[in-house]
Amino acid sequence: MRIPCLGLGLFAGLAFLSCSRNQDLILHYERPADFFEEALPLGNGRLGAMVYGGTTQERISLNDITLWTGEPESGEGTDRTEWLAKVRAALDAEDYPRADEFQKQLQGHFSQTYQPLGTLWLRFPEGEISAYERSLNLEDATARVQYLRDGKAFQAQYFVSAPDSVLVIRLMGDDPLDVTLELESGLPHVTEAREGMLVSDGYAAYHAYPGYSVPSGEKQFAYDPERGIHYRTVVYCKDAEIKGNTLHVSGVNRTQIVVSNVTSFAGFDKDPVKEGREYKEAALSQARRAAEKDWVSLWKRHRADYGELFGRVSIDLGQTAPEVKALPTDEQLKRYASGEANPELEALYFQYGRYLLISSSRTLGVPANLQGLWNESMDPPWSCNYTTNINLEENYWPAEAAALPEMHQVLLGFLHNLSRNGRQTARDFYGVEDGWCEAHNSDIWAMTCPVGAGVGDPSWANWNMGGAWLSTHIWEHWLFTRSREDLERDYPVLKGAARFCMGVLVKKDGKWITSPSTSPENIYLTPSGYAGRTLYGATADLAIIRECLTDARDAALELGDEAFAREVDAVLPDLKEYQVGADGALREWYHDWADWDPRHRHQSHLIGAYPGHQIQAGSALADAVLKVLEIKGFETTGWSCGWRVNLYARLGDGESAYKMYRRLLRYVSPDGYEGEDARRGGGTYPNLMDAHSPFQIDGNFGGCAGVMEMLVRSTEEGVQPLPALPSAWPSGHIKGVRTRTGQTLDMAWKDGKVTRLKLR
């Protein structure tokens, strides 16, 4: 049951800015979180927090998006092109097992690992708890926990301010507070309590192996106090007294806590010790400056900054029954998974994607990773790195249309870092002297080499089209913003990726193809029954190359580089065309081979339909794409659901897009939950974060983009409203969506027909 804002006597009024809330934009729960997948995420694009809302032990997990293991890339430093020649020779001989083995010699090191900063504990006395509510308001990016302890009101409010670079916590109660603050970390650190502060200095490993591939005799994490990224965390509370290595607050009815953190990371190419940022005094200064301001002024600065971004887009997909809307968000999600209608939950999920992007992507050159900003594990899934065979790209699919180009700039800045390191990878691994590439994974140091360390499965380790795919974001940014300054800045990166594409192409039967080639994480079956990874001319490669070259050509023409445009135009007509298999589906492999897993989560050969622009709705190739999706079905992982929503929408199948969107919002239990009602698989956790599973944030962003793709299709030439409107959304409106015509769209519809449309 929802409870009203607590009065708390003299703390009424401004103290409870939450009383004037837009209930449509709130996640709310009636108990504390037991698991990470139930906690509420906060972030300012660099500093992040997960709020659990405990009543005797409040757990706040902390992250800094610049806290990673490792040091700047030094490159592999060896010429691997002799192995490239051997792989190509094996493929020319149709010797696929030998090609797979040779591919392992074209593998470099693994990425480094994103690290958790630590945990801030707030410990309260025992008591009888009632009228509990925990909420996250997307409109003001503020989490709130309120309840009665022994009949007396208590409230905690939390936000992470971008203008002031701190996490701010306010505690208030009818009774005087009794709370102990303690700071923990799994990293090597020393914490000291002094002058109302907890000051913790620590450092990350200078090298780490992923948990799934630690060489025999090696430690997973290598620590040295003179190497790696260092950090300082400061917890500041003016009302606190020191008790050992903790702070204790008592005798006051309200208090304000600020948390600051700064790392020594100064750039992907800077040694974090020898050339690192001054972090110790910076962390202290941030905390002290914020602590001098009162709650209202801090909150107003935060609200104005965040609100300018979040408030650009509004959406209405219909009304939810009041009795359903009043239920806690996790209960709504469970009932939705059983088939109940809930258009306001669908709209909330869309806006949640925008919220998460703002909260995790505001540090230039350090984009949102596999978990965005939020990670509690020292050995997170897949190192919590940048996986570029879909996941990093999907993170930024909604950025432009959802009116958040500033968040996209973070990724574009990262591409400049990749392009510098990627020149050596292109030269050493593929013999391309003029161009750059990025492979399957990257990290804060902008590593670009193929991963695997000689033992990785080539189906994922040897893929090398990450740079080409990521670079297509440059032209997308231009189409939406028409910022010539940005295009001129980023064009060399796009051109370099295109040059790599042209440099790795080889001719077969008069057509340009790639050799070697893989289709990310998928496996083919030859007629003889061999389950292979390496081949030539995979459709995914050619789709990415066609998109990258077309974008680079168009950018060249826009900027007056006619010579390069002519180079591209000499290649494009002879790229191997799309092929349709005997089953009517778009072929993934050069030959009409079967898939080892026909329902595989990846659908990389469909890139030309979405996010690319090569396959148009209503065409024969579109039918072949839809046949692929029919074969794959609706059961898949979270991020794959997000992709398929967009594919169906791009091809005009609104009912299937909506069915997949509902599948994306299928309730999944927290990973550690083992109760009778445990629900596993891909979908959405109680806190609306994407369940791959485990948690990966890309599904949230893919789903957000998919809603816009159902409602608005835009190209350079024009805008098509309601191209894939499902019958479940007969009436509604959306405001502030941006289009590839460089305009912003406001639109309303009723009974499936547009009633108002404004482009500005």
C-alpha positions in Angstrom: 0.0 0.0 0.0 1.3 3.5 -0.9 1.7 5.8 2.1 1.5 9.6 2.1 4.5 11.8 2.6 5.4 11.7 6.2 4.9 15.0 8.1 7.7 14.8 10.6 6.5 17.9 12.3 8.9 20.8 11.8 10.4 19.0 8.7 7.3 19.5 6.6 7.3 21.8 3.6 10.6 22.2 1.7 12.1 19.2 3.6 9.8 17.0 1.6 10.2 18.0 -2.0 9.0 14.5 -2.8 5.4 15.3 -1.8 4.8 16.9 -5.3 5.8 13.9 -7.3 4.7 12.7 -10.7 3.7 9.2 -9.8 4.0 8.0 -13.4 7.8 8.4 -13.2 8.4 6.6 -9.9 9.7 3.1 -9.1 8.3 2.2 -5.7 8.6 -0.8 -3.3 7.2 -1.9 0.1 10.3 -3.5 1.5 14.1 -3.0 1.5 16.2 -4.7 -1.2 17.9 -7.9 -0.3 19.7 -8.2 -3.6 21.6 -6.0 -6.0 18.9 -6.6 -8.7 16.3 -5.0 -6.3 18.4 -1.9 -5.2 17.9 1.5 -6.7 20.6 3.0 -9.0 21.8 6.6 -8.8 24.6 8.2 -10.7 26.0 11.5 -12.2 27.8 9.8 -15.0 30.9 9.2 -13.0 30.0 8.5 -9.3 27.3 5.8 -8.8 25.4 4.3 -5.9 23.0 1.5 -5.4 20.5 2.2 -2.5 19.2 -0.9 -0.7 16.9 1.0 1.8 17.7 -1.2 4.9 16.2 -0.2 8.2 18.9 -1.5 10.6 21.7 -1.8 8.1 21.4 0.5 5.1 23.8 -0.6 2.3 24.9 1.9 -0.3 27.2 0.3 -3.0 29.6 2.8 -4.5 31.2 3.0 -8.0 33.4 5.4 -9.9 33.4 4.8 -13.7 37.1 5.6 -13.9 38.1 2.8 -11.4 39.5 0.0 -13.4 42.4 -2.4 -13.2 45.3 -2.0 -15.6 47.6 0.6 -17.1 47.9 2.2 -20.6 48.1 -0.1 -23.5 51.6 -0.9 -24.8 50.3 -3.1 -27.7 51.2 -6.6 -28.5 54.3 -5.5 -30.3 54.6 -8.4 -32.7 53.8 -8.9 -36.4 51.1 -11.5 -36.7 50.5 -11.2 -40.4 52.2 -14.5 -41.2 49.4 -16.2 -39.3 46.8 -14.1 -41.2 48.2 -15.5 -44.4 48.0 -19.0 -43.0 44.4 -18.6 -42.0 43.5 -17.3 -45.5 45.3 -20.2 -47.1 43.4 -22.7 -45.0 40.2 -21.0 -45.9 41.1 -21.0 -49.6 41.5 -24.8 -49.2 38.2 -25.0 -47.4 40.1 -26.5 -44.4 37.9 -24.9 -41.7 39.3 -26.9 -38.7 42.8 -25.7 -39.6 41.6 -22.2 -40.0 40.1 -22.2 -36.5 43.3 -23.4 -35.0 45.4 -20.8 -36.9 43.0 -18.1 -35.8 44.2 -18.6 -32.2 47.6 -17.1 -33.3 45.7 -14.0 -34.2 44.7 -13.4 -30.6 46.0 -10.9 -28.1 45.5 -10.2 -24.4 42.2 -9.9 -22.5 40.7 -6.6 -21.4 41.1 -5.1 -17.9 38.3 -5.2 -15.3 35.9 -2.6 -13.9 36.1 -2.5 -10.1 33.7 -1.6 -7.3 34.6 1.3 -5.1 33.2 0.0 -1.9 30.2 0.1 0.4 28.9 2.8 2.7 27.0 1.3 5.7 24.5 3.2 7.7 23.7 1.3 10.9 20.5 2.1 12.9 19.1 0.8 16.1 16.6 -2.1 16.1 12.9 -1.2 16.2 9.5 -2.2 15.0 9.2 -1.0 11.3 5.9 -0.2 9.7 4.5 1.9 6.7 7.7 1.2 4.8 8.3 2.7 1.3 11.3 2.8 -1.0 11.2 4.8 -4.2 13.2 6.2 -7.1 11.8 9.3 -8.8 13.0 9.5 -12.4 11.8 13.1 -12.7 14.4 14.4 -10.1 16.8 11.4 -9.9 16.2 11.1 -6.2 15.8 8.0 -4.1 13.8 8.0 -0.9 13.3 5.6 1.9 10.6 6.3 4.6 9.0 4.4 7.3 7.9 4.4 11.0 10.3 3.0 13.6 8.4 2.3 16.8 5.7 4.6 15.5 8.1 7.5 14.8 8.7 8.8 11.3 12.0 8.5 9.6 13.1 9.4 6.0 16.3 9.2 4.0 16.8 11.0 0.7 19.6 10.3 -1.8 20.9 11.8 -5.1 24.2 12.0 -6.9 24.9 15.6 -8.1 26.7 16.2 -11.3 27.2 20.0 -10.6 28.7 19.2 -7.2 30.3 15.8 -8.0 29.0 14.1 -4.8 26.5 11.7 -3.5 24.2 13.5 -1.1 22.3 11.8 1.7 19.8 13.5 4.1 18.5 11.6 7.2 15.5 13.0 9.1 13.4 11.7 12.0 10.9 12.7 14.6 13.2 11.2 17.2 16.9 12.2 17.4 19.0 10.2 15.0 21.2 7.3 16.1 23.3 6.2 13.1 26.8 4.9 12.6 28.7 5.4 9.3 31.2 2.8 8.1 33.1 2.5 4.8 34.3 -0.8 3.4 36.1 -1.8 0.2 37.4 -5.0 -1.4 40.4 -3.1 -2.8 43.7 -2.5 -0.9 43.0 0.6 1.2 43.5 2.5 4.4 40.6 4.3 6.0 40.9 7.0 8.6 38.3 8.9 10.6 39.0 12.5 11.2 37.1 15.8 11.7 33.7 14.6 10.8 35.1 12.6 7.8 35.9 9.1 6.8 38.9 9.3 4.4 39.8 6.1 2.5 42.8 5.8 0.2 43.2 2.8 -2.0 44.3 1.4 -5.4 43.2 -1.1 -8.0 45.3 -3.9 -9.5 47.8 -2.9 -12.2 46.8 -6.0 -14.1 43.9 -8.5 -14.0 42.8 -11.6 -15.8 39.2 -12.4 -16.4 37.9 -15.0 -13.9 37.2 -17.4 -16.7 40.8 -17.4 -18.1 43.5 -17.1 -15.4 46.7 -18.8 -16.6 48.1 -21.6 -14.4 50.4 -20.3 -11.7 49.2 -16.7 -12.1 47.2 -14.6 -9.7 44.0 -13.1 -11.1 44.8 -9.6 -9.7 48.3 -8.2 -9.5 48.7 -5.4 -6.9 51.5 -2.9 -6.4 51.0 0.3 -4.4 53.3 2.1 -6.9 51.1 1.1 -9.9 47.6 1.2 -11.1 44.7 3.6 -10.6 44.5 5.1 -7.1 41.6 6.7 -5.4 40.4 8.6 -2.4 36.8 8.4 -1.0 35.6 11.0 1.5 32.4 10.6 3.6 31.7 13.9 5.3 29.1 14.6 8.0 29.4 17.8 10.0 27.2 16.4 12.8 29.3 13.2 13.3 31.7 12.3 16.0 34.6 9.8 15.6 34.2 6.4 17.1 37.2 4.3 16.2 37.2 4.0 12.4 33.5 5.0 12.1 31.4 8.1 12.4 28.5 8.4 14.7 25.6 10.8 14.5 23.3 11.3 17.5 21.3 14.1 19.3 20.0 15.7 16.1 16.8 15.2 14.2 18.4 15.6 10.8 21.8 15.4 9.2 23.4 15.7 5.8 26.1 13.3 4.5 28.2 13.9 1.3 30.3 11.3 -0.4 33.1 12.3 -2.8 35.5 10.2 -4.8 38.3 11.0 -7.2 40.7 8.6 -8.9 44.1 9.2 -10.4 42.9 8.3 -13.9 44.0 11.1 -16.2 43.4 9.5 -19.6 43.6 6.2 -21.5 47.3 6.9 -22.4 48.5 8.3 -19.1 50.2 6.3 -16.4 47.8 6.7 -13.4 50.7 7.1 -11.0 53.5 8.9 -12.9 51.1 11.1 -14.9 47.9 10.7 -12.9 45.4 13.2 -11.7 45.9 14.8 -8.3 43.1 13.0 -6.5 43.6 13.3 -2.8 43.1 17.0 -2.3 40.5 17.0 -5.1 38.3 14.5 -3.2 38.6 16.5 0.0 37.8 19.8 -1.7 34.7 18.3 -3.4 33.4 17.0 -0.2 34.1 20.2 1.8 32.6 22.5 -0.8 29.4 20.4 -1.0 29.2 20.1 2.8 29.1 23.9 3.1 25.8 24.0 1.1 22.4 23.2 2.5 20.3 20.3 1.2 17.8 22.5 -0.7 20.5 24.4 -2.6 22.4 21.2 -3.5 19.1 19.5 -4.6 18.1 22.5 -6.7 21.4 22.6 -8.5 21.1 18.8 -9.1 17.5 19.1 -10.2 18.2 21.9 -12.6 21.1 20.1 -14.2 19.5 16.7 -14.5 16.0 18.0 -15.3 17.3 19.9 -18.3 18.3 16.6 -19.8 15.6 14.3 -18.6 12.7 16.7 -19.2 13.2 17.0 -22.9 11.0 13.9 -23.7 7.6 13.0 -22.4 5.5 10.0 -23.4 2.0 8.6 -22.9 1.1 5.2 -24.1 -2.2 4.9 -22.3 -3.6 4.6 -18.8 -3.1 1.7 -16.3 -5.9 0.7 -14.0 -5.5 2.6 -10.7 -5.5 -0.5 -8.6 -2.6 -1.9 -10.6 -0.7 1.3 -10.7 -0.9 1.4 -6.8 1.0 -1.9 -6.5 4.8 -1.9 -5.9 6.8 -1.9 -9.1 8.0 -5.5 -8.7 4.4 -6.7 -8.2 3.3 -4.8 -11.3 6.2 -6.4 -13.3 5.1 -9.9 -12.1 1.5 -9.3 -13.1 2.6 -7.8 -16.4 4.6 -11.0 -17.1 1.4 -12.9 -16.7 -0.3 -10.9 -19.4 -1.8 -8.0 -17.6 -2.0 -4.7 -19.5 0.1 -1.9 -18.0 0.9 0.9 -20.5 2.2 3.1 -17.8 4.8 0.5 -16.8 5.8 0.3 -20.5 6.3 4.0 -20.6 8.1 4.0 -17.3 10.6 1.4 -18.7 11.2 3.7 -21.7 12.0 6.6 -19.4 14.0 4.5 -17.2 16.3 3.8 -20.1 16.8 7.5 -20.6 17.4 7.9 -16.8 20.1 5.2 -16.8 21.9 6.7 -19.8 22.1 10.1 -18.2 23.2 8.5 -14.9 26.0 6.4 -16.4 27.3 8.4 -19.4 28.7 11.8 -18.6 32.5 11.2 -18.4 34.1 12.0 -21.7 36.0 9.1 -23.2 34.6 6.6 -20.6 31.3 5.3 -21.9 28.7 3.2 -20.1 30.1 -0.3 -19.7 28.3 -3.7 -19.7 26.6 -2.7 -16.4 26.5 1.0 -17.1 28.0 2.3 -13.9 26.9 -0.1 -11.2 29.0 -3.1 -10.2 29.6 -4.7 -6.8 31.8 -7.6 -7.8 35.6 -7.7 -7.9 35.3 -10.3 -10.7 32.2 -9.1 -12.5 30.7 -11.0 -15.5 32.8 -10.5 -18.6 35.0 -8.1 -16.6 32.2 -5.5 -16.9 34.1 -4.3 -19.9 33.2 -2.9 -23.3 31.9 -5.7 -25.6 31.7 -4.2 -29.0 30.0 -7.0 -31.0 26.7 -5.5 -29.9 26.6 -4.5 -26.3 28.4 -1.1 -26.4 26.6 -0.1 -29.6 23.2 -1.0 -28.1 24.0 1.1 -25.0 23.9 4.2 -27.3 21.0 3.3 -29.7 18.6 5.6 -27.9 21.0 8.5 -27.3 20.1 10.7 -30.3 16.4 10.0 -30.7 15.8 10.3 -27.0 17.3 13.8 -27.0 20.5 12.9 -25.2 23.3 13.7 -27.7 25.5 14.9 -24.8 25.6 11.3 -23.6 26.5 10.1 -27.1 29.5 12.5 -27.1 31.0 10.3 -24.4 31.1 7.3 -26.8 32.3 9.5 -29.7 35.2 10.7 -27.5 36.1 7.0 -26.7 36.3 6.3 -30.5 39.1 8.8 -30.8 41.0 6.8 -28.1 40.3 3.5 -29.9 41.4 4.9 -33.2 44.8 5.8 -31.8 45.5 2.3 -30.3 43.7 0.6 -33.2 46.3 1.7 -35.8 48.9 -0.7 -34.3 46.3 -3.5 -34.1 45.4 -3.0 -37.7 49.1 -3.1 -38.7 50.3 -5.9 -36.5 47.4 -8.3 -36.9 46.0 -7.5 -40.3 48.7 -5.8 -42.3 46.7 -2.7 -42.8 49.0 0.4 -42.7 46.4 3.1 -43.2 43.4 2.6 -40.9 42.4 1.4 -37.5 40.3 -1.4 -36.0 38.9 -2.5 -32.7 38.0 -6.1 -31.9 35.6 -7.9 -29.5 36.4 -6.2 -26.3 37.9 -2.9 -24.9 38.3 -1.2 -21.6 39.1 2.2 -20.1 42.6 2.0 -21.7 41.0 1.7 -25.2 42.6 -1.7 -25.9 41.8 -2.8 -29.5 43.5 -6.2 -30.1 41.6 -9.4 -30.6 41.2 -11.1 -27.2 41.7 -14.8 -26.3 45.4 -15.1 -25.4 45.7 -18.0 -27.8 43.0 -20.1 -26.0 39.8 -18.2 -26.8 37.1 -19.6 -29.0 37.5 -17.8 -32.4 33.7 -17.4 -32.6 34.1 -14.4 -30.2 37.8 -13.8 -29.7 38.8 -13.1 -33.3 36.0 -10.9 -34.5 37.5 -7.6 -35.6 34.6 -5.3 -36.8 34.0 -3.4 -33.5 35.7 -0.2 -34.7 33.8 -0.2 -38.0 30.5 -0.7 -36.3 31.1 1.8 -33.6 32.2 4.4 -36.1 28.7 4.4 -37.7 27.6 6.3 -34.6 29.5 9.3 -36.0 27.2 9.7 -39.0 24.1 9.0 -36.9 25.2 11.8 -34.6 25.5 14.1 -37.6 22.1 13.2 -39.0 20.3 13.9 -35.7 22.3 17.0 -34.7 23.6 18.5 -38.0 26.6 19.7 -36.0 29.3 20.4 -38.6 31.8 21.1 -35.9 31.3 17.6 -34.5 31.4 15.9 -37.9 34.7 17.7 -38.8 36.1 16.6 -35.4 35.0 12.9 -35.8 35.4 12.4 -39.5 39.1 11.2 -39.3 38.0 8.5 -37.0 35.2 7.3 -39.4 37.5 7.6 -42.4 40.2 5.5 -40.6 37.7 2.8 -39.8 36.6 2.8 -43.4 40.2 2.5 -44.6 40.6 -0.5 -42.4 37.5 -2.1 -43.9 38.9 -1.6 -47.4 42.3 -2.8 -46.4 41.1 -6.2 -45.2 38.8 -7.0 -48.1 39.8 -9.7 -50.6 38.3 -10.7 -53.9 36.5 -14.0 -54.4 34.6 -14.7 -57.6 34.8 -11.0 -58.5 33.3 -9.8 -55.2 34.9 -8.2 -52.2 34.6 -10.2 -49.0 36.5 -10.6 -45.7 38.8 -13.5 -45.0 39.1 -14.6 -42.2 35.6 -13.8 -40.9 33.4 -14.8 -38.0 29.8 -14.1 -37.0 29.9 -13.0 -33.4 29.6 -15.9 -31.0 27.7 -18.1 -33.5 28.8 -21.4 -34.9 28.0 -23.0 -38.3 27.7 -26.6 -39.4 29.3 -27.7 -42.7 27.6 -30.4 -44.8 30.2 -32.8 -43.3 29.1 -31.9 -39.8 32.0 -29.7 -38.7 31.0 -27.1 -36.1 33.1 -24.2 -37.3 33.8 -20.6 -36.3 36.2 -19.2 -38.9 35.0 -18.7 -42.5 35.2 -16.1 -45.3 32.6 -13.6 -46.2 30.3 -13.7 -43.1 27.2 -11.6 -43.8 27.7 -9.6 -40.5 31.1 -8.4 -41.7 29.8 -7.3 -45.0 26.8 -5.5 -43.5 29.0 -3.6 -41.1 31.5 -2.7 -43.9 28.7 -1.6 -46.2 27.3 0.7 -43.5 30.7 2.1 -42.5 31.8 2.8 -46.0 28.5 4.4 -47.0 28.6 6.6 -43.9 32.2 7.5 -44.6 31.5 8.3 -48.2 28.5 10.5 -47.2 30.6 12.3 -44.6 33.4 12.8 -47.2 30.9 14.4 -49.6 29.5 16.6 -46.9 33.0 17.8 -45.9 34.4 18.1 -49.4 36.7 15.1 -49.4 35.7 14.0 -52.9 38.9 12.0 -53.5 38.0 9.6 -50.6 34.4 9.5 -51.7 35.6 8.2 -55.1 37.7 5.6 -53.4 34.7 4.3 -51.5 32.5 4.4 -54.5 35.0 2.2 -56.4 34.6 -0.5 -53.7 30.9 -0.5 -52.7 29.4 -1.9 -56.0 31.5 -5.0 -55.8 30.8 -5.9 -52.1 29.3 -9.3 -51.9 25.5 -9.0 -51.9 23.1 -10.3 -49.3 22.0 -13.9 -50.0 18.8 -15.7 -49.1 18.9 -19.4 -48.1 16.8 -22.3 -49.2 14.6 -21.8 -46.1 13.8 -18.2 -47.1 16.0 -16.7 -44.4 18.8 -14.2 -44.8 22.0 -16.2 -44.9 24.5 -15.7 -42.1 27.3 -17.6 -43.7 28.9 -17.3 -47.2 27.6 -20.8 -48.0 24.1 -21.9 -47.2 25.1 -23.7 -44.1 23.0 -24.6 -41.1 23.4 -22.9 -37.7 24.7 -25.0 -34.8 22.0 -23.2 -32.7 19.2 -21.9 -35.0 17.8 -19.9 -32.0 21.1 -18.3 -31.1 20.8 -15.0 -29.2 23.0 -13.1 -31.7 21.5 -12.0 -35.0 24.6 -10.1 -36.3 23.8 -10.8 -40.0 20.7 -8.6 -39.6 22.7 -5.4 -38.8 21.8 -4.1 -42.2 18.2 -3.9 -41.2 18.8 -2.4 -37.7 20.7 -0.5 -36.6 21.8 -0.2 -40.2 19.7 1.3 -43.0 20.4 -1.1 -45.9 17.3 -3.3 -45.8 13.9 -1.5 -46.2 10.5 -2.6 -44.9 8.5 -4.4 -47.5 11.4 -5.6 -49.6 12.3 -9.2 -50.4 15.3 -8.9 -48.1 13.1 -7.6 -45.3 11.0 -10.8 -45.7 14.2 -12.8 -45.4 15.1 -10.9 -42.2 11.6 -11.6 -40.7 12.1 -15.3 -41.6 15.3 -15.3 -39.5 13.4 -13.8 -36.6 10.6 -16.3 -37.0 13.1 -19.2 -36.8 14.8 -17.6 -33.7 11.6 -17.2 -31.9 10.8 -15.0 -28.9 12.8 -16.8 -26.2 16.2 -15.1 -25.8 18.3 -13.0 -23.5 17.6 -9.5 -22.3 19.8 -7.5 -24.7 18.8 -9.7 -27.6 15.1 -9.0 -26.9 16.0 -5.3 -27.1 17.6 -5.7 -30.5 14.7 -7.8 -31.8 12.2 -5.1 -30.7 14.0 -2.7 -33.0 14.3 -5.1 -35.9 10.6 -5.9 -35.9 9.8 -2.2 -35.6 12.2 -1.1 -38.4 10.5 -3.6 -40.7 7.0 -2.4 -39.8 5.8 -5.4 -37.7 4.4 -3.5 -34.8 2.6 -6.5 -33.2 5.8 -8.6 -33.1 7.8 -5.7 -31.9 5.3 -5.2 -29.0 5.3 -8.9 -28.2 9.1 -8.8 -28.0 8.9 -5.7 -25.8 6.6 -7.5 -23.4 9.1 -10.4 -23.5 11.8 -8.0 -22.6 9.8 -7.0 -19.5 9.3 -10.5 -18.3 10.0 -10.7 -14.6 13.3 -12.3 -13.5 14.2 -13.0 -9.9 17.4 -11.6 -8.4 20.3 -13.8 -9.3 20.9 -15.0 -5.7 17.2 -15.6 -4.9 16.5 -19.3 -4.4 12.8 -19.3 -3.2 9.9 -21.2 -4.6 9.0 -18.4 -7.0 12.5 -18.1 -8.5 12.3 -17.1 -12.2 15.3 -17.3 -14.4 16.3 -16.3 -17.9 16.4 -13.1 -19.9 14.1 -10.3 -19.0 13.8 -7.6 -16.3 14.8 -7.6 -12.7 12.6 -6.2 -9.9 14.5 -2.8 -10.1 13.7 -2.8 -13.9 17.4 -3.4 -14.8 18.0 -5.8 -17.7 18.5 -9.5 -17.0 20.7 -11.0 -19.7 21.0 -12.7 -17.3 23.1 -11.8 -15.3 22.6 -8.0 -15.3 23.7 -6.2 -18.5 22.4 -2.7 -19.1 22.2 -2.9 -22.9 18.7 -4.4 -22.8 17.4 -1.4 -21.0 18.8 0.9 -23.8 17.7 -1.4 -26.6 14.1 -1.4 -25.2 14.1 2.3 -24.9 15.2 2.7 -28.5 12.6 0.2 -29.6 9.7 2.2 -28.3 10.8 5.2 -30.4 11.4 3.0 -33.4 7.8 1.8 -33.2 6.4 5.3 -33.0 8.7 7.3 -35.3 10.8 6.2 -38.3 13.2 8.9 -39.7 15.7 9.0 -42.5 17.7 11.9 -44.0 14.8 12.4 -46.4 11.9 12.6 -44.0 9.8 11.3 -41.0 7.2 8.5 -41.0 4.9 8.6 -37.9 3.6 5.4 -36.3 5.4 3.0 -38.7 4.9 0.1 -36.3 2.3 1.1 -33.9 0.9 -1.9 -32.0 -2.8 -2.3 -31.3 -2.0 -2.1 -27.5 -1.2 1.6 -27.9 -4.2 2.9 -29.8 -3.9 6.4 -28.4 -1.1 8.4 -26.9 1.5 11.1 -27.4 5.2 11.6 -27.4 7.0 14.9 -27.2 10.7 15.9 -27.8 11.9 12.9 -29.9 14.6 13.8 -32.3 14.9 12.7 -35.9 17.5 12.1 -38.6 16.2 15.2 -40.4 17.8 17.3 -37.6 14.4 18.2 -36.1 12.5 17.5 -33.0 9.1 15.9 -33.2 5.9 16.2 -31.0 3.1 13.9 -31.9 -0.3 12.7 -30.6 -2.5 9.9 -32.0 -5.9 8.5 -31.4 -7.4 5.2 -32.5 -4.2 4.5 -34.4 -4.3 7.8 -36.4 -2.1 10.8 -36.0 -4.1 13.8 -34.6 -1.2 16.2 -34.1 2.3 16.4 -35.5 4.8 19.1 -35.1 8.4 19.2 -36.3 10.6 21.9 -35.0 
